[in-house]
Amino acid sequence: MNKGLNESKQSLEQWLLRLESLHPEEIDLGLERIKVVAERLSLNQFGGEKGCKVLTIAGTNGKGSSVAALEAIYCDAGFCVGAYTSPHLLFYNERVRINGQAVSDEALISAFEAVDAARQGISLTYFEFGTLAALYLFSHPRIVLGESQNSLDVILLEVGLGGRLDAVNIIDADIALITSVAIDHQSWLGETREEIGFEKAGIMRRGKQVVIGDTDVPDTVMAHAKKLGLKPLVQGVHFSAQVNSEACQWSWSGLDAIGNTLSIDTLPPANLLLGNLAAVLQVCQLLGLPLKRDNLVAGLSISLEGRQEHLGQNPQHIFDVAHNAQAVSALAQYLALNPVSGKTYAILGMLADKKPESVLPSMQALVDQWFITELPVSRSLSKRELSQAMSQLGFNVSEACASPEEAYKSAVLLAGKNDRIVIFGSFYTVSAVKQAMLKASI
């Protein structure tokens, strides 16, 4: 039995290696190629006969948290839910989930085979191929759940990059959720929030609903909504979260599906950012599937791996995939509100399209010593480049390491039981250190 599982896992690894070599560019935004293959597989749209609700989630930060909360809410309510997210932390299977569970190697391989047969030589990027595979499994859930399950009730699609030209945008969603608009991925999306907002607004559809979690909406987003005849519901205008710090609770106010005001009180403390959860609650009011308060509470109370995540004690470990200025500022605020009696050490690795001088200043007063590292991908900032940037910022760098594993070993040797180690800067940084921890515990 174990031999068969190992063989299957290796076969998935071989597939993933192959996907990396199918297209000359790692990122190649555009929908022409993927649309052709999707049409051949009849994956262009859901709903209609299949009757499921589709949500597309874009945003600089908060996409993963929003998907996870929505997934937990609708699973708790007994609906059949598919979720597609990226990137993964430890295993590729994390990207494709049905009913809260990562799909098996065998299911992914089946989907990869179907996509490969349908593309007939069309070049697809790693992300495009994976997106089609996820949609194939959502269109054929019996591959995962058995012959009795012919359709899903809810499908949650997280945009990989931008929105307008991202692979998931081949699907027309019932609701578009834009969580936030901040500066990131400038090489592909533009240098300003207005340019980036225009790209994210591309997930909107005429005649459908839009929820925006940002409280400072770029004009380009609202202009595109107006062009489509849409009236987005915006955080701070149409819905919001209010904190009762004395009671350690929070409440929500917003609109129901027909525009009447609505409130939900005495919600328990949340592990995710309230701004994201407030937008999630507004989406739930619009989607039209019956929910009970208990379902909402269950979904809003979840934690998410790699988001202000605590692992290990003495010293304390905090993992966060924050990699742009907005997300790192949120991490800095969290650390300031939750101090330790000892020192704070940071393990940092970043991709080459990030600018340390723009991303890191909010962390300067909170970290005593830094361990910087290269990442195990071609797009990594080199330790020399990161070291130079950190020196110019006046940060106290203890060691420049060749790998996150090496950085982690050095930090652990130095950190005492009252200290903490903060691991951030990229999904790759968090993933590599988590794997190093797992190896050390075996």
Secondary structure in CASP SS format (residue, H / E / C, confidence):
PFRMAT SS
TARGET T0000
AUTHOR 0000-0000-0000
METHOD secondary structure of the structure
MODEL  1
M C 1.00
N H 1.00
K H 1.00
G H 1.00
L H 1.00
N H 1.00
E H 1.00
S H 1.00
K H 1.00
Q H 1.00
S H 1.00
L H 1.00
E H 1.00
Q H 1.00
W H 1.00
L H 1.00
L H 1.00
R H 1.00
L H 1.00
E C 1.00
S C 1.00
L C 1.00
H C 1.00
P C 1.00
E C 1.00
E C 1.00
I C 1.00
D C 1.00
L C 1.00
G C 1.00
L C 1.00
E H 1.00
R H 1.00
I H 1.00
K H 1.00
V H 1.00
V H 1.00
A H 1.00
E H 1.00
R H 1.00
L C 1.00
S C 1.00
L C 1.00
N C 1.00
Q C 1.00
F C 1.00
G C 1.00
G C 1.00
E C 1.00
K C 1.00
G C 1.00
C C 1.00
K E 1.00
V E 1.00
L E 1.00
T E 1.00
I E 1.00
A E 1.00
G C 1.00
T C 1.00
N C 1.00
G C 1.00
K H 1.00
G H 1.00
S H 1.00
S H 1.00
V H 1.00
A H 1.00
A H 1.00
L H 1.00
E H 1.00
A H 1.00
I H 1.00
Y H 1.00
C H 1.00
D H 1.00
A C 1.00
G C 1.00
F C 1.00
C C 1.00
V E 1.00
G E 1.00
A E 1.00
Y E 1.00
T C 1.00
S C 1.00
P C 1.00
H C 1.00
L C 1.00
L C 1.00
F C 1.00
Y H 1.00
N H 1.00
E H 1.00
R H 1.00
V E 1.00
R E 1.00
I E 1.00
N C 1.00
G C 1.00
Q E 1.00
A E 1.00
V C 1.00
S C 1.00
D H 1.00
E H 1.00
A H 1.00
L H 1.00
I H 1.00
S H 1.00
A H 1.00
F H 1.00
E H 1.00
A H 1.00
V H 1.00
D H 1.00
A H 1.00
A H 1.00
R H 1.00
Q C 1.00
G C 1.00
I C 1.00
S C 1.00
L C 1.00
T C 1.00
Y H 1.00
F H 1.00
E H 1.00
F H 1.00
G H 1.00
T H 1.00
L H 1.00
A H 1.00
A H 1.00
L H 1.00
Y H 1.00
L H 1.00
F H 1.00
S H 1.00
H C 1.00
P C 1.00
R H 1.00
I H 1.00
V H 1.00
L H 1.00
G C 1.00
E C 1.00
S C 1.00
Q C 1.00
N C 1.00
S C 1.00
L C 1.00
D C 1.00
V E 1.00
I E 1.00
L E 1.00
L E 1.00
E E 1.00
V C 1.00
G C 1.00
L C 1.00
G C 1.00
G C 1.00
R C 1.00
L C 1.00
D C 1.00
A H 1.00
V H 1.00
N H 1.00
I H 1.00
I C 1.00
D C 1.00
A C 1.00
D C 1.00
I E 1.00
A E 1.00
L E 1.00
I E 1.00
T C 1.00
S C 1.00
V C 1.00
A C 1.00
I C 1.00
D C 1.00
H C 1.00
Q H 1.00
S H 1.00
W H 1.00
L H 1.00
G C 1.00
E C 1.00
T C 1.00
R H 1.00
E H 1.00
E H 1.00
I H 1.00
G H 1.00
F H 1.00
E H 1.00
K H 1.00
A H 1.00
G C 1.00
I C 1.00
M C 1.00
R C 1.00
R C 1.00
G C 1.00
K C 1.00
Q E 1.00
V E 1.00
V E 1.00
I E 1.00
G C 1.00
D C 1.00
T C 1.00
D C 1.00
V C 1.00
P C 1.00
D H 1.00
T H 1.00
V H 1.00
M H 1.00
A H 1.00
H H 1.00
A H 1.00
K H 1.00
K H 1.00
L C 1.00
G C 1.00
L C 1.00
K C 1.00
P C 1.00
L E 1.00
V E 1.00
Q E 1.00
G C 1.00
V C 1.00
H C 1.00
F E 1.00
S E 1.00
A E 1.00
Q E 1.00
V E 1.00
N E 1.00
S C 1.00
E C 1.00
A C 1.00
C C 1.00
Q E 1.00
W E 1.00
S E 1.00
W E 1.00
S E 1.00
G E 1.00
L E 1.00
D C 1.00
A C 1.00
I C 1.00
G C 1.00
N C 1.00
T E 1.00
L E 1.00
S E 1.00
I E 1.00
D E 1.00
T E 1.00
L E 1.00
P C 1.00
P C 1.00
A C 1.00
N C 1.00
L C 1.00
L C 1.00
L H 1.00
G H 1.00
N H 1.00
L H 1.00
A H 1.00
A H 1.00
V H 1.00
L H 1.00
Q H 1.00
V H 1.00
C H 1.00
Q H 1.00
L H 1.00
L H 1.00
G C 1.00
L C 1.00
P C 1.00
L C 1.00
K C 1.00
R H 1.00
D H 1.00
N H 1.00
L H 1.00
V H 1.00
A H 1.00
G H 1.00
L H 1.00
S C 1.00
I C 1.00
S C 1.00
L C 1.00
E C 1.00
G C 1.00
R C 1.00
Q C 1.00
E E 1.00
H E 1.00
L E 1.00
G C 1.00
Q C 1.00
N C 1.00
P C 1.00
Q E 1.00
H E 1.00
I E 1.00
F E 1.00
D C 1.00
V C 1.00
A C 1.00
H C 1.00
N C 1.00
A H 1.00
Q H 1.00
A H 1.00
V H 1.00
S H 1.00
A H 1.00
L H 1.00
A H 1.00
Q H 1.00
Y H 1.00
L H 1.00
A H 1.00
L H 1.00
N C 1.00
P C 1.00
V C 1.00
S C 1.00
G C 1.00
K C 1.00
T E 1.00
Y E 1.00
A E 1.00
I E 1.00
L E 1.00
G C 1.00
M C 1.00
L E 1.00
A C 1.00
D C 1.00
K C 1.00
K C 1.00
P H 1.00
E H 1.00
S H 1.00
V H 1.00
L C 1.00
P H 1.00
S H 1.00
M H 1.00
Q H 1.00
A H 1.00
L H 1.00
V C 1.00
D C 1.00
Q E 1.00
W E 1.00
F E 1.00
I E 1.00
T E 1.00
E C 1.00
L C 1.00
P C 1.00
V C 1.00
S C 1.00
R C 1.00
S E 1.00
L C 1.00
S C 1.00
K H 1.00
R H 1.00
E H 1.00
L H 1.00
S H 1.00
Q H 1.00
A H 1.00
M H 1.00
S H 1.00
Q H 1.00
L H 1.00
G C 1.00
F C 1.00
N C 1.00
V E 1.00
S E 1.00
E E 1.00
A E 1.00
C E 1.00
A C 1.00
S C 1.00
P H 1.00
E H 1.00
E H 1.00
A H 1.00
Y H 1.00
K H 1.00
S H 1.00
A H 1.00
V H 1.00
L H 1.00
L H 1.00
A C 1.00
G C 1.00
K C 1.00
N C 1.00
D C 1.00
R E 1.00
I E 1.00
V E 1.00
I E 1.00
F E 1.00
G C 1.00
S C 1.00
F H 1.00
Y H 1.00
T H 1.00
V H 1.00
S H 1.00
A H 1.00
V H 1.00
K H 1.00
Q H 1.00
A H 1.00
M H 1.00
L H 1.00
K H 1.00
A H 1.00
S H 1.00
I C 1.00
END
